[in-house]
């Protein structure tokens, strides 16, 4: 298994729960993080070695990442077969995993890709590589398998594992108590991303927005969950952009922050879906290197980038991207949510319906699909 960042490690840990329940003696090795390690995963490299975002950042790390992929493939295909797997599962990270999957599949190892690349949003031609590289794609969203079926690619809808672990009824009071928040506090969660490049581009905007919101409403409480290993990046940004604001940095605990908050300012990505599953109003923000932005905006097929909007087929929550992601716009839109409880309740109802649609015991469904591939 290979998971390339914190969100992949989270998904990998949830999947491993189902795999281990089916096959208690399962040995699982590769690249992963602490959530996978909790299920006995043997990490040959830590997942954060692959946690880069955008073309420019990827190019600067290309030599190291390519070297890791080659070393991993050689070890998995070793002549003594000690480490040769029955199956390989690439968890997201398609730029790393698809090439590796193709190489392993060519040598008779079953290749499974968990989390469909967003071919419906951009880079649709990548489906040709997916066909060559995989024996099965495990899809998180119900509209994805029909896209693959039209192209003759085996795919199975397994739901989203986060929909299984996040409760339908959000434990707001318990989360607030565990974080030392008052019942009547108005709380804003800042989620600037899980990769260093994301944090460097997005955190300053969120922190400056928090500072502007604080000036207008000094009673607001701010929480910023920090991905392990990035506190040394976030702390100086907090001092630089929100020195006069009480922004509490949390070591992880993003789910508690989402459960406790009234609003989240969040980087586009898996965290937006988590916020939706916690039924929280949000402002989606994304920014990247200018060259990355120029390339990506030419390839996107849909008007939305945030998963909640894509899944609801609507601008249910506001998005501010690149030059439009100004602290003033983010702050103003965040305060608008806090001032409109009727709108927040309508959004909560839509998110609850989405949550129920995505909740279908992913670990078991995915394990069933993997077992069929292994038996084939």
KAQUI-V994333 format. One record per residue. D_LAST is the distance of its C-alpha to the last C-alpha in whole Angstrom. Layout:
d_last=D_LAST
d_last=D_LAST
//
This chain:
d_last=20
d_last=23
d_last=25
d_last=28
d_last=31
d_last=32
d_last=30
d_last=27
d_last=28
d_last=28
d_last=25
d_last=23
d_last=25
d_last=25
d_last=21
d_last=21
d_last=23
d_last=20
d_last=18
d_last=20
d_last=21
d_last=18
d_last=18
d_last=21
d_last=21
d_last=19
d_last=21
d_last=21
d_last=23
d_last=24
d_last=26
d_last=27
d_last=30
d_last=32
d_last=30
d_last=27
d_last=29
d_last=30
d_last=27
d_last=27
d_last=25
d_last=27
d_last=28
d_last=29
d_last=30
d_last=32
d_last=30
d_last=34
d_last=34
d_last=31
d_last=33
d_last=35
d_last=36
d_last=37
d_last=37
d_last=40
d_last=39
d_last=36
d_last=38
d_last=40
d_last=38
d_last=35
d_last=36
d_last=35
d_last=32
d_last=31
d_last=32
d_last=30
d_last=27
d_last=28
d_last=28
d_last=25
d_last=23
d_last=25
d_last=25
d_last=21
d_last=21
d_last=23
d_last=24
d_last=24
d_last=21
d_last=23
d_last=21
d_last=18
d_last=16
d_last=12
d_last=12
d_last=15
d_last=16
d_last=19
d_last=21
d_last=24
d_last=26
d_last=24
d_last=27
d_last=26
d_last=22
d_last=21
d_last=22
d_last=21
d_last=17
d_last=18
d_last=19
d_last=17
d_last=14
d_last=16
d_last=16
d_last=12
d_last=12
d_last=10
d_last=12
d_last=13
d_last=17
d_last=18
d_last=21
d_last=21
d_last=24
d_last=27
d_last=27
d_last=28
d_last=31
d_last=32
d_last=30
d_last=28
d_last=27
d_last=25
d_last=22
d_last=22
d_last=22
d_last=19
d_last=17
d_last=17
d_last=17
d_last=14
d_last=10
d_last=11
d_last=15
d_last=16
d_last=19
d_last=23
d_last=25
d_last=24
d_last=25
d_last=23
d_last=19
d_last=22
d_last=23
d_last=19
d_last=18
d_last=21
d_last=20
d_last=17
d_last=15
d_last=12
d_last=14
d_last=15
d_last=19
d_last=19
d_last=23
d_last=25
d_last=25
d_last=29
d_last=29
d_last=28
d_last=31
d_last=34
d_last=36
d_last=37
d_last=40
d_last=41
d_last=43
d_last=46
d_last=48
d_last=47
d_last=45
d_last=49
d_last=50
d_last=48
d_last=49
d_last=53
d_last=53
d_last=56
d_last=55
d_last=57
d_last=56
d_last=54
d_last=51
d_last=50
d_last=46
d_last=46
d_last=42
d_last=43
d_last=39
d_last=37
d_last=37
d_last=41
d_last=41
d_last=41
d_last=43
d_last=46
d_last=46
d_last=45
d_last=47
d_last=50
d_last=50
d_last=49
d_last=52
d_last=54
d_last=53
d_last=54
d_last=57
d_last=58
d_last=57
d_last=59
d_last=62
d_last=62
d_last=61
d_last=62
d_last=60
d_last=57
d_last=54
d_last=52
d_last=49
d_last=46
d_last=43
d_last=43
d_last=39
d_last=40
d_last=41
d_last=43
d_last=46
d_last=48
d_last=47
d_last=48
d_last=51
d_last=53
d_last=52
d_last=53
d_last=56
d_last=57
d_last=56
d_last=57
d_last=59
d_last=61
d_last=58
d_last=57
d_last=53
d_last=51
d_last=49
d_last=46
d_last=44
d_last=40
d_last=41
d_last=40
d_last=38
d_last=42
d_last=44
d_last=42
d_last=42
d_last=46
d_last=47
d_last=49
d_last=47
d_last=45
d_last=45
d_last=42
d_last=40
d_last=38
d_last=34
d_last=32
d_last=36
d_last=37
d_last=34
d_last=35
d_last=38
d_last=37
d_last=35
d_last=39
d_last=40
d_last=43
d_last=45
d_last=44
d_last=45
d_last=42
d_last=44
d_last=42
d_last=44
d_last=43
d_last=44
d_last=46
d_last=44
d_last=41
d_last=42
d_last=43
d_last=40
d_last=38
d_last=40
d_last=40
d_last=36
d_last=36
d_last=35
d_last=36
d_last=40
d_last=38
d_last=37
d_last=37
d_last=33
d_last=36
d_last=37
d_last=34
d_last=33
d_last=36
d_last=37
d_last=40
d_last=42
d_last=42
d_last=43
d_last=45
d_last=44
d_last=46
d_last=45
d_last=46
d_last=50
d_last=50
d_last=49
d_last=52
d_last=53
d_last=56
d_last=53
d_last=51
d_last=54
d_last=55
d_last=52
d_last=51
d_last=55
d_last=54
d_last=51
d_last=53
d_last=56
d_last=54
d_last=53
d_last=52
d_last=50
d_last=48
d_last=48
d_last=46
d_last=44
d_last=43
d_last=42
d_last=40
d_last=38
d_last=37
d_last=36
d_last=33
d_last=33
d_last=32
d_last=30
d_last=28
d_last=27
d_last=24
d_last=23
d_last=21
d_last=20
d_last=19
d_last=17
d_last=16
d_last=14
d_last=13
d_last=11
d_last=10
d_last=9
d_last=6
d_last=5
d_last=6
d_last=4
d_last=0
//
